[in-house]
Every structure is written in structure tokens, then in C-alpha cells.
Amino acid sequence: MSATTELGRALHAWRDRTTPAEVGLPGDGGRRAPGLRREELALLAGLSVDYLVRLEQGRSTHPSPQVLAALARALRLATAEREHLFVLAGQPVPGPGQVSAHVPAGVQRVLDRLAGTPLSVYDAAWNLITWNPLWAALFGDPPAPRGFARNAVWWSFVEPPAGYPQAVSRGEGDRAAFVSDLRAASARYPQDAGPAALIDELRYRSGDFAALWDSGAVGVHAPLTKTVRHADIGELTLDCDILAALGTDLRIMVFSVAEGSGTAERLRLLEVIGARTLTDQDPALPARRT
């Protein structure tokens, strides 16, 4: 049996054992099997259903480390299973010298319990790792994972994705905090070419980033208030906080609102709309986090 066939069999088995409730998805009574449907796993991993089918059938070879990390998170794989996934795909198992995109199972369970709060998770270099359905319903799907299109520092200094929230009040301390984080990531992971490449491109594309980098600026992330203008439910004002998970390099960006506010009501409406969209999604359509 070929490695690609073994990979497909493993993915299928892990998908079959994972229930919608375990990953924070709505269930329904019409399932023939308790596991995730292909479109649900594709949605959670940010992949197309067609690509997932090709992986499971052994018709797609050598998935990227980013794809493997996304599948491991979506399937809630244990550390040993995650390493086995990389081996089956013919990719080096991520080592301690690389920026980690791994979300520990305990952290993931906490995130799953925050389904009513828009949130996104980033690695040490501020690359977007994962996000919940309400985040996507609020801000739209993130850009395709090309170049630095899913990097929050890139969004801040070069090109924010359409629909991404704007800060009501943003000081240089917030941008300086991004610079400080990248400086720390490049020093902590000198064997990983990713942070260095990002820094070089930011220095080239953004005069503001270059000035902060060259000045040795230091900053910390402070709570911010941001506004989002949503096409269907209007304007929302949200508090934005950056949380850390001890023992990891993860940054968790959480958007919250005051109970009883107009924004809280609109956010609850958006949660219902998003859940209904997911339930009604045509399995033949590309996966979409909404």
C-alpha cells in the first residue's frame, strides 16, 4: 500500500471518529455516521472539499506543512498522531527550531467553548493559524494562504484584507508591539526562515515598519476598541484583547462586547445566521468558514 493511500485511510478514519460536537459544529438528525462530513472538515481546515477528497483517495501527493497543521488542528489529533500525519505525508515533523502552529488539545477545548465570541489564533510570527465560525461570519473568510496574506503584521503595515476591523484608537504602541513580537520570534527561531523573510519584506514594503524596526522600538499589546461595518447587520463596536496560552507562543485575539448593547444583539443575530449558513451549505460547494 502506497504512502498516499495510507495518508488517505488515516484521514478518513480520523474524520469518522470526530463528532461535530467535539469541534463546535451544529449537529443534525440526518447523519448516517457520527463523524464529520467532508465539507465540515474542509470548513474547519480552510480547504476545498475537492482537495480533501483527493487527499483521502490518494490522488493528491505531498500536502504542505500548512495544510497538514490545519488538518491536525481540525481533527483534534494528539501529538503522536500529528507527528504520524506528517510522516505519512512525507513531510519533516516540525521540530523545536521552527515556529509552531500547533494548538494543544486543552487550548482547543477552551476555544471551542467560546463559540459565541469571535476569535482568531496566531503563531509567534503572527501568522493566522485558525479562527472560529463567528470570526469568519463577522470579518469574512481570510485571504488565500499565499505569501504573507494571512499575517496580522502584514495586515497592519501593508495590506489589510477586505472587511477586517479598523481600530477606533490605535497608537504607535500597538504597531510597536507587532515589531517587538517579530524581533523576538526571529531571535527565538533562527533556524526558521519564515520570520526573517517576513521582516525583510515588511522593511521593503513599509516605511513605517522599517522606521520602527531600525529605532529598536518596544511595545506591548493593549486593549483596543474596533469597529466593523458588516454588510448585513450594520456597524459593530467591539473590544479587542490579545490573550496568551502559557507554555506556547500562541496569541489569541478575542473580540468581545458588553451584554445588553446593540452590538451584542447584532452579534447574536450573526451567530444564528452563520450557524444556519453552515447547516444549509451545499456539500458540492467549496468550503467556507461562515
C-alpha positions as CSV (number, residue, x, y, z in Angstrom):
1,M,0.0,0.0,0.0
2,S,1.4,3.4,-1.0
3,A,2.1,6.3,1.4
4,T,-0.6,8.4,-0.2
5,T,-3.1,5.6,0.3
6,E,-2.1,5.2,3.9
7,L,-2.5,9.0,4.4
8,G,-6.0,8.9,2.9
9,R,-7.0,6.0,5.0
10,A,-5.7,7.7,8.2
11,L,-7.5,11.0,7.4
12,H,-10.8,9.1,6.7
13,A,-10.5,7.2,10.0
14,W,-9.8,10.3,12.0
15,R,-12.7,12.1,10.3
16,D,-15.0,9.2,11.1
17,R,-14.2,9.3,14.8
18,T,-14.6,13.1,15.2
19,T,-18.1,14.2,16.1
20,P,-19.5,17.7,15.2
21,A,-20.0,18.4,18.9
22,E,-16.3,17.9,19.6
23,V,-15.3,20.6,17.1
24,G,-18.1,23.1,18.0
25,L,-20.3,22.5,14.9
26,P,-24.1,22.2,15.0
27,G,-25.4,18.6,14.7
28,D,-28.5,17.3,12.9
29,G,-30.6,14.2,13.0
30,G,-30.0,13.2,9.4
31,R,-26.5,11.7,9.7
32,R,-25.8,8.2,8.5
33,A,-22.5,8.2,10.5
34,P,-21.5,10.0,13.7
35,G,-18.3,11.5,12.3
36,L,-17.6,14.7,10.4
37,R,-18.7,15.1,6.8
38,R,-16.1,16.0,4.3
39,E,-17.4,19.5,3.9
40,E,-17.3,20.1,7.6
41,L,-13.7,19.0,7.9
42,A,-12.8,21.1,4.8
43,L,-14.5,24.1,6.5
44,L,-12.6,23.6,9.7
45,A,-9.3,23.3,8.0
46,G,-9.8,26.1,5.5
47,L,-9.6,23.7,2.5
48,S,-11.8,22.9,-0.5
49,V,-13.9,19.8,-0.4
50,D,-12.4,18.7,-3.7
51,Y,-8.9,18.9,-2.3
52,L,-9.9,16.9,0.8
53,V,-11.5,14.2,-1.4
54,R,-8.3,13.9,-3.5
55,L,-6.2,13.6,-0.3
56,E,-8.5,10.8,1.1
57,Q,-8.5,9.0,-2.2
58,G,-4.7,9.2,-2.5
59,R,-4.9,11.3,-5.7
60,S,-3.1,14.3,-4.2
61,T,0.5,13.9,-3.0
62,H,2.8,15.9,-0.7
63,P,0.3,18.3,1.1
64,S,2.2,21.3,2.5
65,P,3.1,21.6,6.2
66,Q,0.5,24.3,6.5
67,V,-2.3,22.0,5.2
68,L,-1.2,19.2,7.5
69,A,-1.1,21.5,10.5
70,A,-4.6,22.7,9.6
71,L,-5.9,19.1,9.3
72,A,-4.3,18.1,12.6
73,R,-6.0,21.0,14.4
74,A,-9.4,20.4,12.8
75,L,-9.3,16.7,13.7
76,R,-8.0,17.4,17.2
77,L,-5.1,15.0,16.8
78,A,-2.9,14.1,19.7
79,T,0.8,14.9,19.4
80,A,1.8,11.4,18.3
81,E,-1.0,11.3,15.8
82,R,0.1,14.7,14.4
83,E,3.6,13.5,14.0
84,H,2.4,10.4,12.3
85,L,0.3,12.6,9.9
86,F,3.5,14.5,8.8
87,V,5.4,11.2,8.3
88,L,2.6,9.7,6.2
89,A,2.6,12.9,4.0
90,G,6.4,12.7,3.6
91,Q,7.0,16.0,5.4
92,P,9.5,16.6,8.2
93,V,8.0,16.5,11.6
94,P,8.1,20.1,12.9
95,G,11.0,20.4,15.4
96,P,11.8,22.8,18.2
97,G,13.7,25.1,15.8
98,Q,10.6,26.0,13.8
99,V,7.7,28.4,14.7
100,S,5.0,26.1,15.9
101,A,1.4,26.2,14.5
102,H,0.3,23.5,17.0
103,V,-2.7,24.3,19.2
104,P,-2.7,22.0,22.2
105,A,-5.8,20.0,22.8
106,G,-6.6,21.7,26.1
107,V,-6.3,25.2,24.5
108,Q,-8.5,24.0,21.6
109,R,-11.2,22.8,24.1
110,V,-11.2,26.2,25.7
111,L,-11.6,27.9,22.2
112,D,-14.4,25.5,21.4
113,R,-16.3,26.7,24.4
114,L,-16.0,30.3,23.2
115,A,-18.2,29.7,20.1
116,G,-20.2,32.8,20.8
117,T,-17.1,35.1,20.8
118,P,-15.3,35.9,17.6
119,L,-11.7,34.9,17.9
120,S,-8.6,34.0,15.9
121,V,-5.3,32.3,16.8
122,Y,-1.8,33.2,15.6
123,D,1.7,31.8,15.9
124,A,4.8,33.6,17.2
125,A,5.3,35.4,13.9
126,W,1.6,36.4,13.8
127,N,0.6,34.0,11.1
128,L,-3.1,33.2,11.3
129,I,-3.5,29.6,12.4
130,T,-7.2,29.1,13.0
131,W,-10.4,31.0,13.6
132,N,-13.9,30.2,14.7
133,P,-17.0,30.4,12.5
134,L,-18.3,33.6,14.2
135,W,-15.0,35.3,13.4
136,A,-15.5,34.4,9.7
137,A,-19.1,35.4,9.8
138,L,-18.1,38.8,11.1
139,F,-15.0,39.5,9.1
140,G,-15.3,37.2,6.1
141,D,-13.0,34.4,5.1
142,P,-9.3,35.2,5.4
143,P,-7.3,35.6,2.2
144,A,-5.9,32.5,0.5
145,P,-2.7,31.4,2.2
146,R,-0.3,32.9,-0.3
147,G,2.8,34.7,0.7
148,F,2.1,36.8,3.8
149,A,-1.6,37.3,3.1
150,R,-2.6,35.6,6.4
151,N,-0.1,37.5,8.6
152,A,-1.5,40.1,11.0
153,V,1.6,42.3,11.0
154,W,1.3,42.4,7.2
155,W,-2.3,43.4,7.6
156,S,-1.3,46.2,10.0
157,F,1.5,47.7,7.9
158,V,0.9,46.7,4.3
159,E,-2.4,45.3,3.2
160,P,-5.4,44.5,5.4
161,P,-7.9,42.1,4.0
162,A,-11.3,43.5,2.9
163,G,-13.7,43.6,5.9
164,Y,-11.0,43.5,8.6
165,P,-11.8,45.7,11.5
166,Q,-10.3,49.1,12.0
167,A,-9.2,50.4,15.4
168,V,-11.1,53.4,16.7
169,S,-8.0,54.4,18.6
170,R,-4.6,53.0,17.7
171,G,-1.4,54.3,19.0
172,E,2.2,53.6,17.8
173,G,2.5,51.3,20.8
174,D,0.2,48.7,19.1
175,R,2.3,48.7,16.0
176,A,5.5,48.7,18.0
177,A,4.2,45.6,19.8
178,F,4.0,43.8,16.5
179,V,7.6,44.8,15.7
180,S,8.7,43.6,19.2
181,D,6.9,40.3,18.6
182,L,8.7,39.7,15.3
183,R,12.0,40.7,16.7
184,A,11.5,38.1,19.5
185,A,10.3,35.4,17.0
186,S,13.4,35.9,14.7
187,A,15.7,35.6,17.7
188,R,14.0,32.6,19.2
189,Y,13.8,30.7,15.9
190,P,16.9,31.5,14.0
191,Q,16.7,28.2,12.0
192,D,13.2,29.1,10.7
193,A,13.5,31.3,7.6
194,G,9.9,32.4,7.8
195,P,10.2,35.3,10.3
196,A,13.3,36.6,8.6
197,A,11.7,36.6,5.2
198,L,8.6,38.4,6.6
199,I,10.8,41.1,8.3
200,D,12.8,41.7,5.1
201,E,9.6,42.1,3.0
202,L,8.0,44.4,5.6
203,R,11.1,46.6,5.7
204,Y,11.0,46.8,1.9
205,R,7.2,47.4,1.6
206,S,6.5,49.6,4.7
207,G,8.5,52.7,5.6
208,D,6.6,52.8,9.0
209,F,7.7,49.3,9.8
210,A,11.3,50.0,8.7
211,A,11.5,53.1,10.9
212,L,10.1,51.2,14.0
213,W,12.4,48.3,13.4
214,D,15.5,50.4,13.0
215,S,14.7,52.5,16.1
216,G,14.6,49.4,18.3
217,A,11.0,50.3,19.3
218,V,9.4,48.2,22.0
219,G,5.7,48.0,22.6
220,V,3.1,45.8,24.3
221,H,-0.4,45.0,23.1
222,A,-3.0,47.0,25.0
223,P,-6.8,46.6,24.8
224,L,-8.3,48.3,21.8
225,T,-11.8,49.3,20.6
226,K,-12.5,48.4,17.0
227,T,-15.4,49.0,14.6
228,V,-16.7,46.6,12.0
229,R,-19.1,47.6,9.2
230,H,-20.9,44.4,8.3
231,A,-22.9,44.3,5.0
232,D,-25.9,42.5,6.6
233,I,-26.2,43.7,10.2
234,G,-24.6,47.1,10.2
235,E,-21.9,48.6,12.4
236,L,-20.5,46.9,15.4
237,T,-18.2,48.2,18.1
238,L,-16.1,45.6,19.8
239,D,-13.3,45.4,22.4
240,C,-10.2,43.6,21.2
241,D,-7.8,41.8,23.6
242,I,-4.8,39.7,23.0
243,L,-4.5,36.6,25.2
244,A,-1.6,34.2,25.6
245,A,-1.6,30.5,26.3
246,L,1.1,29.6,28.8
247,G,3.7,27.2,27.5
248,T,3.1,28.1,23.9
249,D,3.8,31.0,21.6
250,L,0.1,31.4,20.6
251,R,-1.6,34.7,20.5
252,I,-5.4,34.6,20.8
253,M,-7.2,37.7,19.5
254,V,-10.6,37.9,21.2
255,F,-13.4,40.3,20.3
256,S,-16.0,40.9,23.0
257,V,-19.0,43.2,23.6
258,A,-20.9,44.5,26.6
259,E,-24.0,42.5,27.4
260,G,-27.2,44.3,26.6
261,S,-25.6,46.5,24.0
262,G,-26.8,46.9,20.4
263,T,-23.7,45.3,19.2
264,A,-24.3,42.2,21.5
265,E,-27.8,41.8,19.9
266,R,-26.4,42.1,16.4
267,L,-23.6,39.6,17.2
268,R,-26.1,37.1,18.4
269,L,-28.1,37.5,15.2
270,L,-24.9,37.0,13.2
271,E,-24.2,33.8,15.2
272,V,-27.6,32.4,14.2
273,I,-27.2,33.4,10.6
274,G,-23.7,31.8,10.5
275,A,-24.9,28.5,12.0
276,R,-27.8,28.4,9.6
277,T,-25.5,29.0,6.6
278,L,-23.2,26.2,7.8
279,T,-26.1,23.7,8.2
280,D,-27.6,24.6,4.8
281,Q,-24.3,24.6,2.9
282,D,-24.3,22.6,-0.3
283,P,-21.7,19.8,0.0
284,A,-20.7,20.3,-3.6
285,L,-19.6,23.9,-3.0
286,P,-16.1,24.9,-1.8
287,A,-15.7,25.0,2.0
288,R,-16.3,28.4,3.6
289,R,-16.0,29.4,7.3
290,T,-19.3,31.2,7.9
